[in-house]
Amino acid sequence: MFSAKTHISVSALAIGVAGLVCLLSPVAARAAEPVKLSGAIGGVVTNTSGNPQMGAAVVLYNRQDRVFQKVLTDERGEFRFLALFPDLYTVRVNLATFVPAVKKDILVQPGMRSVLNVSLSSLFSSIQILYPTVESGTLMTDDWKWILRSASATRPVMRFKDEPVAKDLSQEASVFSDTRGVVQLSAGDPMMNGIGSQVDMGTAFALATSVFGSNLLAVSGNLGYGAQTGVPAAAIRTSYSRAGGGPEVSVTMRQLLLPDHFMTASGAGIPMLRSVSASVDDHTQLSDNLSVRYGFTLDTVSFGDRLNTFSPYARVAYTTDDGAELSLAYTSGNARPDLADDTADSELQRDLNNVGLFPRLSLLNGRARIQQGDELELTYARKVGSRRFEVSAYRESVSNAALSIIAPESMYANGGLLPDLFTGNGIFNAGDYRSSGYSGSVTQNVGDRLSATLMYGTMSGLTAAAGELTTTDPDELRSLIRAGRTQAATARISATSPWTGTHLVANYQWTGDNRMVLPGRLYSTDEMRPLPGLNVYVRQPIPGWSVLPWRMEATAALSNLLAQGYLPLNAGTQQVVLVQNPRSFRGGLSFIF
């Protein structure tokens, strides 16, 4: 039995202990707070008047410029990307009737949130960035809140009620959301390069939408017509992927409808050309510093014979803590131009540029052959301030190389020359060759709208031995063609006007040997790969009315303006010219929804 004095002493002691616990609880809470290993990106989207913009599509890209996450702004114009690994990211904001806003190299730090103030305009948009902490100095973190909510001692008691609860239809995810599309009308010379060929007149479209908020579905196509040969062509592509990660699966079908009167020089008719391609592309972040991008394509081409090819690729990139990157890439089979398309700024534009490209075919001993190749490429890149330095070395082998040829109709009429289905010239099988080389480049960025690149290295190509063609045997011409190497210097500029929104990409390559057909690095996955000759790409937004549901852009692509890489050969009183990248001019008008 305690006395009254003892009871008072115990009560005083309890009050003192409770007070001490209350005084030390903030310190204990701060000491128990876990270390934040992830960061976040958030922000608000407004117009020039400061009004929040609801429904703007905000896309987050990782260091490899692949789509990482995608969200829509809420009724307050806000968006957020949570639980991001520390790295460099890119944010792109799109909204109808506004010029897209892009912010690159956004640094996400542990325990920090990068806040973006996005101002959209019809002429040019801007993004400002701040770096407040994720928790903004609050005592209890989100991790502690979730721990308390999930603990059995603090979990709220749930009871069933007899009266029904009204269903909030506004919270249901719509079937189709974030739908966007592009329709492009183009005309000009047939687009041809060492990878594929496309008709000179066509209408292309691309449509992408989100299904139930977590599935991305895209459909693109191209309906074209060869004005010089009267050959219509059609292509369609469908792709599917999961939002936030997972492989992208796509199927592409292409077909040419050849008129009955379209025949070879020997009088034989040309069979129907059909191709079906199934592709799987994926990327994996193995660790904070190591990532892998890989995939493959299965192609079936029907052109008299049925030709099947398997084309895998993989690119492993290791990023050091100081920002340097070492990558090793391997490609095989058919080329994938979409992996190194630096003129496109969106996935839809890449689909438009490549869906209508037909594979490079040629004839060897009267049988159809597909141009294929293998390349192994090692690249080291480092960014120092606003400059980026890159050094790369590669080894490439090409089989059944298809060269454009300008020759008299009477030559190679015995099955050695395949008529080009778009230009009216011919395609010659130059056989197999191997090449290797190196290059070094430096890129200077001036803000987010201007960059200039200087590149120097060795460029492999095809040349012909001195001599004169005396027969019409294709093996004689093939025996004269051999692989060579020359020095090459390239200058490239990419700029965007802040007033008119004009986007310009131009590059010029000088080579030390003028008697060389330059195919370029056909199977490279590097966006900075040099292109032969002088090439210019322009994209110009056209001002419109806000009441229209689309905005318009005019595009122009001028390839090999100086006609470099033309190799003439004497054939008695006539002349044969070998060309890998013919000079071409193309223009188009795009409607973007």
C-alpha positions as CSV (number, residue, x, y, z in Angstrom):
1,M,0.0,0.0,0.0
2,F,1.5,3.3,-1.2
3,S,1.3,6.3,1.0
4,A,0.0,9.7,-0.2
5,K,3.6,11.1,-0.2
6,T,4.8,8.2,-2.3
7,H,1.9,8.6,-4.7
8,I,2.7,12.3,-5.2
9,S,6.4,11.5,-5.9
10,V,5.6,8.9,-8.5
11,S,3.2,11.3,-10.2
12,A,5.8,14.0,-10.3
13,L,8.3,11.6,-11.7
14,A,5.9,10.5,-14.5
15,I,5.1,14.1,-15.4
16,G,8.8,14.9,-15.6
17,V,9.6,11.9,-17.8
18,A,6.6,12.9,-20.1
19,G,7.9,16.4,-20.4
20,L,11.4,15.2,-21.2
21,V,10.0,12.9,-23.9
22,C,8.0,15.8,-25.4
23,L,11.1,18.0,-25.5
24,L,13.3,15.3,-27.1
25,S,10.7,14.0,-29.6
26,P,11.5,16.4,-32.4
27,V,15.2,15.5,-32.1
28,A,14.3,11.8,-32.1
29,A,12.0,12.2,-35.0
30,R,14.6,14.0,-37.0
31,A,17.2,11.4,-36.1
32,A,14.9,8.5,-37.1
33,E,14.0,10.2,-40.4
34,P,15.4,7.9,-43.3
35,V,17.8,9.2,-45.8
36,K,16.1,10.2,-49.1
37,L,17.6,8.3,-52.1
38,S,15.2,9.6,-54.7
39,G,14.2,13.0,-56.0
40,A,11.2,14.5,-57.9
41,I,10.3,16.9,-60.6
42,G,7.1,19.0,-60.4
43,G,5.8,22.3,-61.7
44,V,3.0,24.3,-63.1
45,V,2.0,25.1,-66.7
46,T,0.5,28.5,-67.5
47,N,0.0,30.7,-70.5
48,T,1.5,34.1,-71.1
49,S,-1.3,35.7,-68.9
50,G,-0.5,33.4,-66.0
51,N,-3.6,31.3,-66.2
52,P,-3.1,27.6,-65.4
53,Q,-3.4,25.2,-68.3
54,M,-5.3,22.0,-67.6
55,G,-4.7,18.9,-69.8
56,A,-1.2,19.7,-71.0
57,A,0.8,16.6,-71.9
58,V,4.1,16.5,-69.9
59,V,6.5,13.9,-71.1
60,L,9.6,12.9,-69.1
61,Y,12.6,11.5,-71.0
62,N,15.6,9.7,-69.5
63,R,19.3,10.3,-70.4
64,Q,18.9,8.1,-73.5
65,D,16.0,10.4,-74.7
66,R,13.5,7.5,-74.2
67,V,10.0,8.2,-72.8
68,F,10.2,7.4,-69.1
69,Q,6.9,8.8,-67.8
70,K,3.9,10.8,-69.0
71,V,1.3,12.8,-67.1
72,L,-1.4,15.4,-67.7
73,T,-1.7,18.7,-65.8
74,D,-4.6,18.9,-63.3
75,E,-7.1,21.7,-62.9
76,R,-4.5,23.9,-61.3
77,G,-2.0,23.3,-64.1
78,E,0.3,21.3,-61.9
79,F,2.2,18.1,-62.6
80,R,4.7,16.0,-60.7
81,F,7.0,13.0,-61.3
82,L,7.9,11.3,-58.0
83,A,10.4,8.7,-56.9
84,L,13.0,9.4,-59.6
85,F,16.5,8.1,-59.5
86,P,19.2,10.8,-59.4
87,D,20.1,11.5,-63.0
88,L,19.7,14.0,-65.8
89,Y,16.2,14.1,-67.4
90,T,14.4,16.1,-70.1
91,V,10.8,17.4,-69.9
92,R,8.7,18.3,-72.9
93,V,5.3,20.0,-72.5
94,N,2.7,19.9,-75.4
95,L,-0.7,21.6,-75.6
96,A,-2.8,22.3,-78.7
97,T,-2.4,25.8,-80.2
98,F,0.8,26.4,-78.2
99,V,4.5,25.9,-79.2
100,P,6.0,23.0,-77.3
101,A,8.4,23.8,-74.4
102,V,11.5,21.6,-73.8
103,K,13.9,21.7,-70.9
104,K,17.0,19.4,-71.1
105,D,19.5,18.3,-68.6
106,I,17.3,18.7,-65.5
107,L,19.3,17.4,-62.5
108,V,17.4,15.3,-60.0
109,Q,19.2,15.1,-56.7
110,P,18.4,12.9,-53.7
111,G,15.9,14.5,-51.4
112,M,15.4,17.4,-53.8
113,R,12.5,18.4,-56.0
114,S,13.1,20.4,-59.2
115,V,10.2,22.8,-59.7
116,L,9.5,24.0,-63.3
117,N,7.6,27.1,-64.2
118,V,6.3,26.5,-67.8
119,S,5.0,29.4,-69.7
120,L,3.4,28.4,-73.0
121,S,3.0,30.8,-75.9
122,S,1.9,30.8,-79.5
123,L,5.3,32.1,-80.6
124,F,7.8,30.6,-78.1
125,S,7.6,29.0,-74.7
126,S,9.9,29.0,-71.8
127,I,10.7,26.9,-68.7
128,Q,12.3,28.2,-65.5
129,I,13.7,25.8,-62.9
130,L,14.1,25.9,-59.1
131,Y,15.4,23.3,-56.6
132,P,13.5,23.3,-53.4
133,T,13.6,20.2,-51.1
134,V,11.1,17.5,-51.6
135,E,9.8,17.8,-48.0
136,S,10.0,21.6,-47.8
137,G,11.4,21.4,-44.3
138,T,8.4,19.6,-42.7
139,L,9.0,17.4,-39.7
140,M,7.2,14.3,-41.0
141,T,8.2,12.9,-44.3
142,D,5.9,11.1,-46.7
143,D,7.7,7.8,-45.9
144,W,6.8,8.2,-42.2
145,K,3.2,9.0,-43.1
146,W,2.8,5.8,-45.1
147,I,4.5,3.8,-42.2
148,L,2.0,5.2,-39.8
149,R,-1.0,4.6,-42.1
150,S,0.1,1.0,-42.6
151,A,0.9,0.2,-38.9
152,S,-1.7,-1.9,-37.1
153,A,-1.8,0.4,-34.1
154,T,-2.6,3.5,-36.1
155,R,-4.7,2.0,-38.9
156,P,-8.1,3.6,-39.1
157,V,-11.1,1.4,-38.3
158,M,-13.2,0.6,-41.4
159,R,-16.9,-0.1,-41.0
160,F,-19.5,-1.1,-43.6
161,K,-22.5,1.2,-43.9
162,D,-25.9,0.1,-44.9
163,E,-26.7,3.0,-47.2
164,P,-25.0,2.7,-50.7
165,V,-22.2,5.1,-51.6
166,A,-22.6,7.1,-54.8
167,K,-20.0,6.2,-57.4
168,D,-17.8,9.1,-58.5
169,L,-17.7,8.7,-62.3
170,S,-15.2,11.5,-62.6
171,Q,-12.5,9.4,-61.0
172,E,-12.8,6.6,-63.6
173,A,-10.1,6.6,-66.2
174,S,-11.3,7.2,-69.7
175,V,-10.8,4.6,-72.4
176,F,-8.8,6.9,-74.7
177,S,-6.8,9.9,-73.3
178,D,-3.9,12.1,-74.3
179,T,-4.7,11.5,-78.0
180,R,-2.4,13.3,-80.4
181,G,-1.8,13.0,-84.1
182,V,0.0,14.3,-87.2
183,V,-1.0,14.4,-90.9
184,Q,1.7,15.3,-93.3
185,L,1.5,16.1,-97.1
186,S,4.8,15.9,-98.9
187,A,6.2,16.1,-102.4
188,G,9.5,16.4,-104.1
189,D,12.2,14.1,-105.4
190,P,12.1,10.5,-104.2
191,M,13.9,10.2,-100.9
192,M,16.8,7.7,-101.2
193,N,19.8,6.9,-99.0
194,G,21.9,4.0,-98.2
195,I,19.2,2.6,-95.9
196,G,16.0,2.7,-98.0
197,S,13.9,4.6,-100.5
198,Q,10.5,6.4,-100.5
199,V,8.1,7.7,-103.1
200,D,8.2,11.3,-104.1
201,M,4.6,12.2,-103.4
202,G,2.6,11.0,-100.4
203,T,0.3,11.6,-97.5
204,A,1.5,10.3,-94.1
205,F,-0.3,10.2,-90.8
206,A,0.5,9.2,-87.2
207,L,-1.9,8.8,-84.3
208,A,-1.0,8.0,-80.7
209,T,-3.3,7.6,-77.7
210,S,-3.3,6.2,-74.2
211,V,-5.7,3.3,-73.5
212,F,-7.1,3.2,-69.9
213,G,-4.2,5.5,-68.9
214,S,-1.5,2.8,-68.9
215,N,-1.3,1.5,-72.5
216,L,0.2,3.5,-75.3
217,L,-1.1,2.7,-78.8
218,A,0.2,4.3,-82.0
219,V,-0.8,3.9,-85.6
220,S,1.1,5.5,-88.6
221,G,0.9,5.1,-92.3
222,N,2.0,6.4,-95.6
223,L,0.1,6.5,-98.9
224,G,2.5,7.5,-101.8
225,Y,2.8,7.7,-105.5
226,G,5.8,7.7,-107.8
227,A,5.3,10.4,-110.3
228,Q,8.1,9.3,-112.6
229,T,7.2,5.6,-112.7
230,G,3.5,5.6,-111.9
231,V,4.0,3.2,-109.0
232,P,1.6,3.6,-106.0
233,A,2.8,2.4,-102.6
234,A,1.3,2.0,-99.1
235,A,2.7,1.3,-95.7
236,I,1.1,1.1,-92.2
237,R,2.6,0.6,-88.8
238,T,1.1,-0.2,-85.4
239,S,2.9,-0.2,-82.1
240,Y,2.0,-0.9,-78.5
241,S,3.8,-0.3,-75.2
242,R,3.0,0.1,-71.5
243,A,3.3,3.5,-69.9
244,G,6.2,3.7,-67.4
245,G,8.2,0.8,-68.9
246,G,8.1,-2.4,-70.7
247,P,8.8,-3.4,-74.3
248,E,7.4,-1.7,-77.4
249,V,6.0,-4.1,-79.9
250,S,5.3,-2.9,-83.5
251,V,4.3,-4.4,-86.8
252,T,4.9,-2.7,-90.2
253,M,3.5,-3.7,-93.6
254,R,4.6,-2.2,-96.9
255,Q,3.4,-3.0,-100.5
256,L,4.0,-1.7,-104.0
257,L,1.4,-2.0,-106.8
258,L,3.3,-2.4,-110.0
259,P,1.6,-1.7,-113.3
260,D,1.6,-4.5,-116.0
261,H,3.7,-2.4,-118.4
262,F,6.5,-1.8,-115.8
263,M,9.2,-4.2,-117.0
264,T,12.9,-4.6,-116.9
265,A,15.2,-3.9,-119.8
266,S,15.1,-7.6,-120.8
267,G,11.3,-7.4,-121.1
268,A,10.5,-9.5,-118.0
269,G,7.9,-8.2,-115.6
270,I,8.7,-7.2,-112.1
271,P,7.0,-9.2,-109.3
272,M,5.0,-7.6,-106.5
273,L,7.0,-6.2,-103.6
274,R,5.6,-6.8,-100.1
275,S,7.3,-6.7,-96.7
276,V,6.2,-7.4,-93.2
277,S,8.3,-6.4,-90.2
278,A,7.7,-7.2,-86.5
279,S,9.9,-5.4,-84.0
280,V,10.4,-5.5,-80.2
281,D,12.3,-2.6,-78.5
282,D,13.0,-2.3,-74.8
283,H,15.4,-0.7,-72.3
284,T,16.5,-1.7,-68.9
285,Q,18.2,0.3,-66.1
286,L,20.5,-2.3,-64.5
287,S,21.8,0.1,-61.9
288,D,22.1,3.8,-61.3
289,N,25.0,4.0,-63.8
290,L,24.4,1.1,-66.2
291,S,21.6,0.9,-68.8
292,V,20.8,-1.4,-71.8
293,R,18.8,-0.6,-74.8
294,Y,18.0,-3.6,-77.0
295,G,15.6,-5.2,-79.5
296,F,15.2,-7.1,-82.7
297,T,13.2,-7.1,-86.0
298,L,11.9,-9.9,-88.0
299,D,11.5,-9.1,-91.7
300,T,9.8,-11.0,-94.5
301,V,10.2,-9.6,-98.0
302,S,8.3,-11.1,-100.9
303,F,9.8,-10.1,-104.3
304,G,9.7,-13.1,-106.5
305,D,11.4,-15.1,-103.8
306,R,10.6,-14.9,-100.1
307,L,13.5,-13.4,-98.1
308,N,13.6,-13.6,-94.3
309,T,16.0,-11.7,-92.1
310,F,16.6,-11.3,-88.3
311,S,18.0,-8.0,-87.1
312,P,19.0,-7.7,-83.5
313,Y,20.7,-4.7,-81.8
314,A,21.9,-3.8,-78.4
315,R,23.5,-0.7,-76.8
316,V,25.1,-0.8,-73.3
317,A,25.8,2.6,-71.7
318,Y,27.7,3.2,-68.5
319,T,27.6,6.6,-66.9
320,T,30.2,7.7,-64.4
321,D,29.5,9.8,-61.4
322,D,31.1,12.9,-63.1
323,G,28.8,12.6,-66.1
324,A,31.0,10.8,-68.6
325,E,29.4,8.0,-70.7
326,L,31.0,4.9,-72.2
327,S,28.7,3.0,-74.6
328,L,29.1,-0.2,-76.7
329,A,26.6,-0.7,-79.5
330,Y,26.0,-3.7,-81.9
331,T,23.6,-3.9,-84.8
332,S,23.0,-6.6,-87.3
333,G,20.7,-7.3,-90.3
334,N,18.6,-4.5,-91.7
335,A,19.3,-0.9,-90.7
336,R,17.1,0.9,-88.1
337,P,17.2,4.6,-89.2
338,D,14.8,5.5,-86.3
339,L,17.6,4.7,-83.8
340,A,19.7,7.6,-85.1
341,D,17.1,10.1,-86.5
342,D,18.3,13.5,-85.1
343,T,15.9,15.6,-87.3
344,A,12.8,14.4,-85.4
345,D,11.8,15.8,-82.1
346,S,9.0,13.3,-81.2
347,E,8.2,9.6,-81.6
348,L,5.4,10.5,-84.1
349,Q,7.7,12.4,-86.3
350,R,10.1,9.4,-86.3
351,D,7.3,7.2,-87.4
352,L,6.5,9.6,-90.3
353,N,10.1,9.7,-91.4
354,N,10.6,5.9,-91.5
355,V,7.3,4.1,-92.0
356,G,7.4,4.6,-95.8
357,L,11.0,3.5,-96.3
358,F,11.2,0.3,-98.4
359,P,14.3,-2.0,-97.9
360,R,17.2,-1.7,-100.3
361,L,16.9,-4.6,-102.9
362,S,19.2,-5.6,-105.7
363,L,19.7,-8.5,-108.1
364,L,22.6,-10.9,-108.0
365,N,22.6,-13.7,-110.6
366,G,19.0,-13.0,-111.4
367,R,17.9,-13.4,-107.7
368,A,16.7,-10.7,-105.3
369,R,19.0,-9.8,-102.4
370,I,18.5,-7.5,-99.4
371,Q,21.3,-5.2,-98.3
372,Q,22.4,-6.2,-94.7
373,G,25.2,-5.3,-92.4
374,D,26.8,-5.6,-89.0
375,E,28.4,-2.8,-87.0
376,L,30.3,-2.7,-83.7
377,E,30.7,0.8,-82.3
378,L,32.5,2.0,-79.1
379,T,31.8,5.6,-78.0
380,Y,33.1,7.7,-75.1
381,A,31.4,11.0,-74.4
382,R,32.0,13.6,-71.7
383,K,30.2,16.9,-71.0
384,V,32.2,19.8,-69.6
385,G,30.0,22.8,-68.9
386,S,28.2,23.7,-72.1
387,R,30.5,21.6,-74.3
388,R,30.3,17.9,-75.1
389,F,33.3,15.9,-76.3
390,E,32.9,12.5,-78.1
391,V,35.3,9.9,-79.5
392,S,34.1,6.8,-81.3
393,A,35.6,3.9,-83.2
394,Y,33.6,1.4,-85.3
395,R,33.9,-1.6,-87.6
396,E,31.2,-2.3,-90.2
397,S,30.6,-5.0,-92.7
398,V,28.0,-4.8,-95.5
399,S,26.7,-7.6,-97.7
400,N,24.8,-7.1,-101.0
401,A,25.5,-3.4,-101.0
402,A,22.9,-1.7,-103.2
403,L,24.1,1.3,-105.3
404,S,22.1,3.6,-107.4
405,I,23.3,3.5,-111.0
406,I,22.7,5.7,-114.0
407,A,23.4,3.6,-117.0
408,P,22.1,3.2,-120.6
409,E,19.0,0.9,-120.9
410,S,20.9,-1.6,-123.0
411,M,23.5,-2.3,-120.3
412,Y,23.1,-5.2,-117.7
413,A,19.9,-6.3,-119.3
414,N,20.6,-10.0,-118.4
415,G,19.4,-9.7,-114.8
416,G,22.2,-7.7,-113.3
417,L,20.4,-4.5,-112.9
418,L,17.1,-3.9,-111.0
419,P,15.1,-0.9,-112.1
420,D,14.6,1.6,-109.3
421,L,10.9,1.5,-108.6
422,F,10.7,5.3,-107.7
423,T,13.3,7.2,-109.7
424,G,13.4,5.3,-113.0
425,N,17.2,4.7,-112.7
426,G,18.7,1.4,-111.6
427,I,20.1,-0.4,-108.5
428,F,23.3,-2.4,-108.8
429,N,24.6,-5.1,-106.4
430,A,28.1,-4.0,-105.6
431,G,28.9,-7.1,-103.5
432,D,30.3,-7.2,-100.0
433,Y,32.8,-4.9,-98.3
434,R,34.2,-4.1,-94.8
435,S,35.2,-0.8,-93.3
436,S,36.4,0.6,-90.1
437,G,37.3,4.0,-88.8
438,Y,37.2,6.5,-86.0
439,S,35.9,10.0,-85.3
440,G,36.1,12.8,-82.7
441,S,33.7,15.6,-82.2
442,V,33.1,18.6,-80.0
443,T,29.6,20.2,-79.5
444,Q,29.1,23.7,-78.1
445,N,25.7,24.5,-76.8
446,V,24.5,28.1,-76.6
447,G,21.5,28.0,-74.4
448,D,18.7,25.5,-75.3
449,R,18.2,26.8,-78.9
450,L,21.6,26.7,-80.5
451,S,24.4,24.0,-80.8
452,A,27.3,23.7,-83.1
453,T,29.4,20.6,-83.8
454,L,32.8,20.0,-85.4
455,M,33.7,16.4,-86.3
456,Y,36.9,14.9,-87.8
457,G,37.8,11.3,-88.6
458,T,38.0,8.7,-91.3
459,M,35.1,7.8,-93.6
460,S,34.8,4.6,-95.4
461,G,33.4,4.4,-98.9
462,L,33.4,2.6,-102.3
463,T,35.6,3.5,-105.2
464,A,36.4,2.0,-108.6
465,A,39.8,1.0,-110.0
466,A,41.0,3.0,-113.0
467,G,39.9,1.4,-116.2
468,E,37.2,1.3,-118.8
469,L,34.2,-1.0,-119.0
470,T,34.4,-3.1,-122.1
471,T,31.5,-5.5,-121.7
472,T,28.0,-5.5,-120.3
473,D,28.8,-8.2,-117.8
474,P,27.8,-7.0,-114.3
475,D,30.7,-9.1,-112.8
476,E,33.2,-6.8,-114.6
477,L,31.8,-3.7,-113.0
478,R,31.6,-5.5,-109.6
479,S,35.3,-6.5,-109.9
480,L,36.3,-2.8,-110.3
481,I,34.5,-1.7,-107.1
482,R,36.4,-1.9,-103.9
483,A,36.3,-0.5,-100.4
484,G,38.4,2.6,-99.5
485,R,39.0,5.1,-96.8
486,T,39.4,8.8,-96.7
487,Q,39.7,11.7,-94.3
488,A,36.5,13.5,-93.5
489,A,35.6,16.7,-91.6
490,T,32.0,17.6,-90.7
491,A,30.4,20.8,-89.5
492,R,26.9,20.7,-88.1
493,I,24.6,23.4,-86.6
494,S,21.2,23.0,-85.0
495,A,19.2,26.1,-84.1
496,T,15.7,27.2,-83.1
497,S,14.5,30.8,-83.5
498,P,12.9,32.1,-80.3
499,W,10.7,34.5,-82.2
500,T,9.4,32.5,-85.2
501,G,10.0,29.0,-83.8
502,T,12.0,28.0,-87.0
503,H,14.0,24.8,-86.4
504,L,17.1,24.3,-88.6
505,V,19.5,21.4,-88.8
506,A,22.4,21.7,-91.4
507,N,25.6,19.8,-91.9
508,Y,28.4,19.7,-94.4
509,Q,31.0,17.0,-94.8
510,W,34.3,17.5,-96.6
511,T,36.2,14.5,-97.8
512,G,39.8,14.2,-99.1
513,D,38.9,11.8,-102.0
514,N,36.4,13.1,-104.7
515,R,36.3,9.7,-106.5
516,M,34.5,7.8,-103.8
517,V,30.9,6.8,-103.3
518,L,30.1,7.6,-99.6
519,P,27.4,5.5,-98.1
520,G,28.1,6.8,-94.6
521,R,27.8,4.7,-91.5
522,L,24.6,2.9,-92.4
523,Y,24.1,1.0,-89.2
524,S,25.2,3.4,-86.6
525,T,22.9,4.2,-83.6
526,D,24.7,7.5,-82.9
527,E,22.5,10.6,-83.5
528,M,25.7,12.6,-84.5
529,R,26.7,10.3,-87.4
530,P,27.9,12.4,-90.3
531,L,26.0,12.4,-93.6
532,P,27.8,12.9,-97.0
533,G,27.6,16.3,-98.7
534,L,25.5,19.3,-97.7
535,N,22.2,18.5,-96.0
536,V,19.6,21.0,-94.7
537,Y,16.4,20.3,-92.7
538,V,14.0,23.1,-91.8
539,R,10.8,23.0,-89.8
540,Q,8.7,26.2,-89.7
541,P,5.6,26.6,-87.4
542,I,2.8,28.4,-89.2
543,P,0.7,30.9,-87.2
544,G,-2.9,29.9,-87.0
545,W,-6.1,30.6,-85.2
546,S,-6.8,29.5,-81.7
547,V,-10.3,28.2,-82.7
548,L,-8.7,25.5,-84.9
549,P,-8.0,22.2,-83.2
550,W,-4.6,21.9,-84.9
551,R,-1.5,23.7,-85.5
552,M,0.5,23.7,-88.8
553,E,4.2,23.3,-89.7
554,A,6.0,23.4,-93.0
555,T,9.0,21.2,-93.5
556,A,11.8,21.0,-96.1
557,A,14.5,18.4,-96.5
558,L,17.4,19.0,-98.9
559,S,19.9,16.2,-99.2
560,N,23.3,16.2,-100.8
561,L,22.8,19.6,-102.4
562,L,26.3,19.7,-104.0
563,A,25.9,16.2,-105.5
564,Q,28.9,14.7,-103.8
565,G,29.7,11.1,-104.0
566,Y,28.9,10.7,-107.8
567,L,31.4,8.3,-109.4
568,P,31.5,8.3,-113.2
569,L,32.9,5.3,-115.2
570,N,33.6,5.2,-118.9
571,A,31.9,2.5,-120.9
572,G,33.2,3.1,-124.5
573,T,31.3,6.1,-125.9
574,Q,28.8,6.0,-123.0
575,Q,29.1,6.6,-119.2
576,V,28.0,4.8,-116.1
577,V,27.5,6.8,-112.8
578,L,27.5,5.2,-109.4
579,V,25.6,7.0,-106.7
580,Q,24.9,6.2,-103.1
581,N,23.0,9.3,-101.9
582,P,21.4,11.1,-104.8
583,R,20.6,14.8,-104.5
584,S,17.0,15.3,-103.5
585,F,14.5,18.0,-102.5
586,R,11.4,17.4,-100.4
587,G,8.8,19.6,-98.8
588,G,5.8,19.0,-96.7
589,L,3.0,20.5,-94.7
590,S,2.0,19.0,-91.3
591,F,-1.2,19.3,-89.3
592,I,-0.5,18.6,-85.7
593,F,-3.4,17.7,-83.4
